[in-house]
Amino acid sequence: MMNPLVAAYISILAIVQLTACSDNNAGSMTDQNTDKDGHSAPTMATLKANSAVIEQLPFDNQQDFKDAQRGLIARLDSLVTYNAKGKRVWDMDDYQFMQYRGLNGDAPVSINPSLWRQANLNNIHGLFKVSDGIYQLRGFDLANMTLIEGDTGWIVVDPLTAKETSKVAFEFAQKHLGRKPITAILFTHSHIDHFGGALGLVTAAQVKQQGIRVIAPEGFMEEATSENIIAGTAMSRRSMYMYGKRLSRTERGHIGSGLGKGPAFGSFGILKPTEIVNHQTPVLNIDGVNIEFQFTPGSEAPAEFTFYLPDHNAFCGAEVVSRNMHNLYTLRGAKVRDALKWSGYIEQARTRFAAANIYFGSHHWPMWGQDNIQNFLKLQRDSYKYIHDQSVRLLNGGATPSEVAEEIVMPESLRTSFPNRGYYGTLKHNAKAVYQNYLGWYDANPANLDPLPNTESAGRYIEMMGGIEQVVAQAQISFDNADDDAGAYRWVAELLNKAVFFDPNHKAAKALLAKTYDQLGYQAESAPWRDVYLSAAYELRHGGPDKGIDIALMRDILLETPVERFFDTMSVRLNGPKAEGETYTIKVNFTDKDLSYVLYLENSVLYYATEKDWQLTEGKKTANSHTGLKNINATLNVKHELFIDMLIGKAGLKKTLFSDDLSIDGSKLDLLSFLSLFDRPTGDFNIVIP
């Protein structure tokens, strides 16, 4: 017998569906049923897929909603944050269309009910009391800011992503909790949503003058400043898809990111740690509060720690555990994370901090009760280890990455636990990450060793299938019959991707592919998957962005980044074919840092060395000496800050080079010729069309 909730859900959705159809064919939607951004109406196949979710999960369990609202002190009726230019960097008001009313959650047809539940939990925002002396600000940014009351002031844990959001959140807390100085800042890990807002609270000068303790895991500065430097342009563009940056906040658009609502696009900064946590760190007393750290490098972040407050019996899991399955591989692009190591850290925390009766994290809402916390940690631990072990079992049996992703199934005890659901990471792409971690990109099938690029293979496929009109017609048939074929939309997307890469101006192919991506997005339980599909649909209809994410927002972080990282990124921007046959030796002298580097180009490869190391190499006069080292073409004498402004485009290159703001020894023409060999990627490249 059908669950009454499911029956009611289907009845309501069927009425909605019928009003959206131009005829009795649920797969065919008229243009009049699109929203303002062109997103099409949900089909009957989507209705059925989403309604089936209701029977798969324990929606009658409302404990998460009780926990997420527990301890509320105050919330802002309107939570919108602006930068100095009056531009919005954070807007919780965008999500006011979302109203969760329990049980099946009356999710709109265009949203997976499980994701709808998670997104509504993440809507609950404000200042909360976790326990005596521990407070959280949630919903002011993607992550949480936690305040721990010390003897003389506040210990701030993870000061959010941007200066603007961090400042607003802390001011709101001060208003309700009383004004006290900041005595310490803890960065739990090296991802920007946990340190980027630091300068919204204090400056580097204040840290030094007031003796504020800044505590971070070992490797923090290296990881925080280097992540995204080498491949940052591509990661930023892909992040626009992963976080739905261009999508409207609507029932057919972005509703959240699973981990929170989404990242704040404000001004980012960083503070250098005054103290480092590693495996040898003892229990620290910070402003009268005892804190026991667990160093967890190479888990969710390359540099990370969790900690325990023994006087409060409270465990902060940072982002090693959270109220969703996390990413072993993140869709924006990053190094694969070690699932086995991650699981081990969770078990270590579970046993080491077994007395904890309060859990709070860098995302989501807290948990109370020792038994509840122990069970939560066991399920999180087992989730990552199961994915690891079963993926390896399957790959050892010869399964390819796609086959591993299709075959792996979580046991009921794990898959029915809401904190283990794939709202951020997913079982499928995490299983592929395990494969990648061990075996890389090649699946051992020779056909995949050196395949034709998509733009070339597309034409051959289309010709073989009788031309693009025939392909689109067959795709339409599959789309319309999706009610009876669970894999139809995935197949249509694969088919039409070939068509669009063959002819990116074919309106019918693009329109049907966009509709297909709509449906895949509406059915996705993962918020990043939803945003990726819907962003693809949006760009098929409206084109790519006019520009990428502005790197100037990272200026304060870049000022703290070792200059060697910039030379690394210059190396990967060198246009090899254009540089063929060219040799240059350029000296860069940072006049305010007493640092000098030599850049030398040969064989279309760029190298760098400190001037001291370069002189030692020159002095040896060995056969290994690099061509061109004897003669420096030009020396650029520049202050570090101006150098950064030149790299991020804040200071115009030619105008600056010939101004009094820097000096050049040697040939200015050679310097300009050298600099002309480097690409300047804008981060607005195409993704869904060639």
Salt bridges, closest charged atoms under 4 A:
ASP37 OD2 - LYS36 NZ 3.51
ASP64 OD2 - ARG117 NH2 3.12
ASP64 OD1 - ARG323 NH1 2.87
ASP91 OD2 - ARG88 NH1 2.35
ASP94 OD1 - ARG88 NH1 3.80
ASP106 OD2 - ARG101 NH2 2.45
ASP132 OD1 - LYS129 NZ 2.72
GLU149 OE2 - LYS180 NZ 2.16
ASP158 OD2 - HIS194 ND1 3.10
GLU171 OE1 - ARG179 NH2 3.17
ASP193 OD2 - HIS194 NE2 3.03
ASP193 OD2 - HIS363 NE2 3.27
GLU222 OE1 - ARG565 NH1 3.75
GLU227 OE2 - HIS191 NE2 3.79
GLU227 OE2 - ARG332 NH2 3.19
GLU275 OE2 - ARG213 NE 2.56
GLU292 OE2 - ARG352 NE 3.02
GLU300 OE1 - HIS189 NE2 3.37
GLU300 OE2 - HIS191 ND1 3.00
GLU300 OE2 - HIS326 NE2 3.61
GLU304 OE2 - HIS189 ND1 3.67
GLU319 OE1 - HIS189 NE2 2.97
GLU319 OE1 - HIS194 NE2 2.77
GLU319 OE2 - HIS326 NE2 2.58
GLU319 OE1 - HIS363 NE2 3.05
GLU347 OE1 - ARG350 NE 2.83
GLU347 OE1 - ARG381 NH1 2.74
ASP382 OD1 - ARG381 NE 2.69
ASP389 OD2 - LYS385 NZ 2.64
ASP389 OD1 - HIS388 ND1 2.75
GLU406 OE2 - LYS428 NZ 2.90
GLU406 OE2 - ARG490 NH2 2.61
GLU456 OE2 - ARG460 NH2 3.26
GLU469 OE2 - HIS506 NE2 2.83
ASP518 OD1 - HIS39 ND1 2.90
ASP518 OD2 - ARG541 NH2 2.72
GLU525 OE2 - ARG421 NE 2.91
ASP531 OD2 - HIS254 ND1 2.87
GLU539 OE1 - ARG237 NH2 2.75
GLU539 OE2 - ARG246 NH1 3.10
ASP556 OD2 - LYS163 NZ 2.39
GLU560 OE1 - LYS272 NZ 3.64
ASP568 OD2 - ARG565 NE 3.02
GLU602 OE2 - HIS626 ND1 2.78
GLU611 OE2 - LYS587 NZ 2.80
GLU641 OE2 - ARG555 NH2 2.50
ASP645 OD1 - ARG555 NE 2.67
